[in-house]
Amino acid sequence: MESVANENLRPNAPSGLSNSRLLRSKIRLFDGALCVEADRFWGHPEFPAVYRTYLRHSYSIVRATVPLMRAAIESLKKPKFSGDIFTPPLIRYLEQHAEEETGHDEWILDDAEAIGMARDEVRDWRPGQNSSHIVGAQYYWIHHYHPISLLGYIAVMEGNPASTEFFEDVARRNNLPNAAISSFLYHSKIDPTHRDDLDRLLDSLPLGPNETELIGLSALRTVQYVTTTLREVNESCQGS
């Protein structure tokens, strides 16, 4: 995927295409495998079993959401970014979004507890390589390049929420209580607003080729690592 992704980072964008539409177009162009794995997950014949594995992976990633944004804020406050035109709007957005995302990792623990998993079992689970790559790549770009990269990550993680009816149907088909999917039910309601907030920010920023490339690279790397993680989840049970 790396060579293909790199070829797409400098597209000949149609005149007038907004920053948000360009980014969403890149994601859609390369998220085919992710969609396949997502469909495979939600329709898995052993869903209750793979869901337990999913919750461990999900918690290991989501617990880093607010710390990532805090790291980006602190990086933006360093002297090297004091005159950067992107610093003020990014700090405002990230401060607000960090507040909105606080506690969402606890929602995943609530789901785990609803299917009989101990909260400490999920907290203490050591994340796999791909889960750590999802987060670790962002720390690298935040500290060693530009925190604006985080916008690509957020675009992928919050960009395409399913409906509450979809998740309720999954729970019903698998004889799970809605309490076991509470985090998905919450996100199905709030992520469309978060997606729109991000799109408004992207469209308000005077992004140049370097910023567009970095945000796109961050998004496509996130797609790649999330796809591999979800494939690992799907293959965690025999009969997958």
ZABA-933366 format. One record per residue (C-alpha): z, y, x. Coordinates in steps of 0.001 Angstrom, whole numbers, plus 500000, padded with zeros to 6 digits. Each point is the difference from the previous one (the first is absolute). Layout:
<sites>
<up Z north Y east X> $
...
</sites>
This chain:
<sites>
<up 500000 north 500000 east 500000> $
<up 500646 north 502351 east 502923> $
<up 496398 north 500645 east 500954> $
<up 498924 north 500407 east 496392> $
<up 502876 north 502375 east 499289> $
<up 499168 north 502147 east 502987> $
<up 496386 north 500319 east 498848> $
<up 501197 north 501398 east 496680> $
<up 502272 north 502679 east 501368> $
<up 497251 north 502583 east 500457> $
<up 497933 north 499611 east 496838> $
<up 497276 north 502321 east 498873> $
<up 501994 north 501220 east 497021> $
<up 498102 north 501406 east 497019> $
<up 500191 north 503769 east 499831> $
<up 503016 north 501159 east 498021> $
<up 501863 north 496667 east 500171> $
<up 503714 north 500819 east 499992> $
<up 502402 north 498737 east 502635> $
<up 501747 north 497738 east 497501> $
<up 496773 north 498526 east 498635> $
<up 498715 north 499355 east 503500> $
<up 503206 north 498182 east 500953> $
<up 500058 north 497961 east 496777> $
<up 496348 north 499081 east 500566> $
<up 500791 north 498692 east 503474> $
<up 502855 north 497916 east 498657> $
<up 497894 north 498523 east 497204> $
<up 497252 north 499149 east 502447> $
<up 502317 north 497840 east 502085> $
<up 502630 north 498690 east 497578> $
<up 497958 north 497083 east 498642> $
<up 502027 north 497367 east 501860> $
<up 503225 north 501697 east 498928> $
<up 498922 north 499830 east 496346> $
<up 499204 north 496312 east 500403> $
<up 503440 north 499275 east 501442> $
<up 501695 north 502109 east 497323> $
<up 498209 north 498084 east 497230> $
<up 500899 north 496765 east 501706> $
<up 503649 north 501051 east 500190> $
<up 500416 north 501094 east 496384> $
<up 498265 north 496872 east 498738> $
<up 501608 north 497612 east 502481> $
<up 500818 north 496577 east 498497> $
<up 503365 north 500102 east 501752> $
<up 500689 north 503662 east 499354> $
<up 503826 north 499836 east 499759> $
<up 500105 north 498419 east 503461> $
<up 497534 north 502331 east 501713> $
<up 501645 north 502955 east 498262> $
<up 503216 north 499290 east 501885> $
<up 498059 north 500161 east 503257> $
<up 498263 north 503158 east 498828> $
<up 503289 north 501752 east 499294> $
<up 501192 north 499363 east 503557> $
<up 496815 north 501462 east 501457> $
<up 499972 north 502886 east 497534> $
<up 503572 north 500998 east 500736> $
<up 499359 north 499953 east 503758> $
<up 497195 north 502521 east 499465> $
<up 501409 north 502183 east 497229> $
<up 503345 north 500458 east 501731> $
<up 498049 north 501974 east 502639> $
<up 498302 north 502371 east 497558> $
<up 502559 north 502801 east 500060> $
<up 500784 north 499610 east 503735> $
<up 496275 north 500313 east 500728> $
<up 499803 north 503248 east 498061> $
<up 503162 north 501300 east 501666> $
<up 498521 north 499148 east 503403> $
<up 496817 north 501876 east 499104> $
<up 502008 north 503037 east 498882> $
<up 502009 north 500048 east 503225> $
<up 496839 north 499643 east 502060> $
<up 498386 north 502910 east 498141> $
<up 503005 north 502168 east 500823> $
<up 499450 north 499600 east 503735> $
<up 498586 north 502960 east 501965> $
<up 496612 north 498299 east 500487> $
<up 499350 north 500345 east 496254> $
<up 501547 north 503445 east 499494> $
<up 496627 north 501707 east 499672> $
<up 498224 north 497144 east 498274> $
<up 498412 north 501065 east 496710> $
<up 500904 north 496628 east 498450> $
<up 503714 north 500119 east 500839> $
<up 501396 north 502077 east 497066> $
<up 498196 north 498172 east 497170> $
<up 500650 north 496593 east 501544> $
<up 503716 north 500684 east 500376> $
<up 500250 north 501219 east 496398> $
<up 498167 north 496947 east 498692> $
<up 501892 north 497477 east 502122> $
<up 503409 north 501472 east 499225> $
<up 499316 north 499783 east 496280> $
<up 498460 north 496557 east 500198> $
<up 502814 north 498621 east 502160> $
<up 502467 north 501091 east 497353> $
<up 497906 north 498346 east 497288> $
<up 499749 north 496729 east 501966> $
<up 503683 north 499752 east 500885> $
<up 501552 north 496813 east 498646> $
<up 496768 north 498174 east 499233> $
<up 500914 north 497271 east 502476> $
<up 503052 north 499305 east 497850> $
<up 497681 north 499375 east 497041> $
<up 498506 north 497083 east 501940> $
<up 503471 north 498600 east 500643> $
<up 500679 north 500274 east 496268> $
<up 496881 north 497913 east 499345> $
<up 501094 north 497420 east 502549> $
<up 503456 north 499777 east 498492> $
<up 498470 north 499457 east 496545> $
<up 498369 north 496770 east 501228> $
<up 503101 north 498726 east 501759> $
<up 499485 north 501305 east 503525> $
<up 502917 north 501559 east 501828> $
<up 499437 north 503618 east 500983> $
<up 501110 north 499249 east 503564> $
<up 497456 north 497179 east 500177> $
<up 497225 north 502537 east 499487> $
<up 501585 north 502736 east 502137> $
<up 500571 north 497691 east 502981> $
<up 496611 north 498292 east 499934> $
<up 498053 north 500674 east 503180> $
<up 496586 north 501458 east 499122> $
<up 496839 north 498323 east 501138> $
<up 497524 north 501432 east 502464> $
<up 497692 north 501561 east 497430> $
<up 502796 north 501646 east 498035> $
<up 501291 north 501626 east 503171> $
<up 496467 north 501088 east 500940> $
<up 499616 north 501803 east 496660> $
<up 502979 north 502211 east 500801> $
<up 499785 north 500029 east 503784> $
<up 496486 north 501448 east 500074> $
<up 501253 north 502988 east 498023> $
<up 502845 north 500677 east 502412> $
<up 497513 north 499968 east 502865> $
<up 497696 north 502556 east 498380> $
<up 502923 north 502153 east 498840> $
<up 501543 north 500248 east 503458> $
<up 496942 north 499777 east 502237> $
<up 497186 north 501616 east 498064> $
<up 500499 north 501891 east 496736> $
<up 502298 north 499367 east 496996> $
<up 497121 north 500767 east 497630> $
<up 499038 north 496343 east 500516> $
<up 502731 north 499036 east 497545> $
<up 497887 north 501313 east 497120> $
<up 497578 north 497100 east 500440> $
<up 502855 north 497519 east 499822> $
<up 501391 north 501587 east 496846> $
<up 496554 north 500029 east 498396> $
<up 499746 north 496224 east 500352> $
<up 503564 north 499137 east 499060> $
<up 500038 north 502112 east 496831> $
<up 496351 north 500320 east 499118> $
<up 499205 north 497429 east 497327> $
<up 502942 north 498994 east 497787> $
<up 499486 north 497462 east 497225> $
<up 501321 north 500516 east 496481> $
<up 503424 north 499006 east 498716> $
<up 498247 north 497616 east 497598> $
<up 498418 north 498181 east 502944> $
<up 503342 north 499417 east 501713> $
<up 501723 north 499005 east 496785> $
<up 497272 north 497425 east 499418> $
<up 500534 north 498570 east 503488> $
<up 503723 north 499658 east 499315> $
<up 499392 north 498388 east 496612> $
<up 497491 north 497465 east 501350> $
<up 502425 north 498961 east 502722> $
<up 503160 north 499957 east 497872> $
<up 501577 north 502817 east 501978> $
<up 502142 north 502767 east 498517> $
<up 498668 north 503543 east 500158> $
<up 502986 north 500742 east 502220> $
<up 498266 north 497932 east 502671> $
<up 497066 north 502442 east 500100> $
<up 501909 north 503231 east 499420> $
<up 498664 north 501635 east 503175> $
<up 496419 north 499457 east 498812> $
<up 500779 north 501326 east 496542> $
<up 501529 north 503142 east 501514> $
<up 497068 north 500528 east 502351> $
<up 497422 north 499493 east 497272> $
<up 501470 north 503094 east 498367> $
<up 500587 north 502249 east 503006> $
<up 497216 north 499109 east 502444> $
<up 497209 north 501671 east 498006> $
<up 501911 north 503285 east 500349> $
<up 500583 north 499359 east 503699> $
<up 496313 north 499214 east 500468> $
<up 499024 north 503261 east 498323> $
<up 502517 north 501946 east 502113> $
<up 498488 north 498556 east 503169> $
<up 496454 north 500719 east 498867> $
<up 500901 north 503623 east 499268> $
<up 501503 north 500323 east 503470> $
<up 496968 north 498437 east 501679> $
<up 497636 north 502290 east 498121> $
<up 502029 north 503070 east 500941> $
<up 499869 north 499278 east 503742> $
<up 497164 north 501331 east 502193> $
<up 499418 north 496625 east 501631> $
<up 497656 north 499855 east 502947> $
<up 498267 north 496920 east 501445> $
<up 503018 north 499006 east 502113> $
<up 502462 north 500108 east 497111> $
<up 497585 north 498249 east 497640> $
<up 499426 north 497269 east 502570> $
<up 503707 north 499446 east 500650> $
<up 500959 north 499857 east 496325> $
<up 497139 north 497598 east 499352> $
<up 500945 north 497813 east 502954> $
<up 503611 north 499885 east 498809> $
<up 498898 north 498968 east 496515> $
<up 497605 north 497303 east 501192> $
<up 502519 north 498538 east 502433> $
<up 502523 north 499899 east 497158> $
<up 497493 north 498174 east 497797> $
<up 499394 north 497510 east 502801> $
<up 503673 north 499247 east 500637> $
<up 500957 north 499872 east 496321> $
<up 497141 north 497581 east 499341> $
<up 501144 north 497686 east 502774> $
<up 503611 north 500187 east 498837> $
<up 499042 north 499167 east 496421> $
<up 497851 north 497098 east 501211> $
<up 503022 north 498710 east 501894> $
<up 502045 north 500229 east 496801> $
<up 497344 north 498158 east 498002> $
<up 499874 north 497189 east 502537> $
<up 503778 north 499649 east 500237> $
<up 499960 north 497200 east 497392> $
<up 497938 north 496861 east 499956> $
<up 497429 north 499937 east 497233> $
<up 499030 north 503641 east 500603> $
</sites>
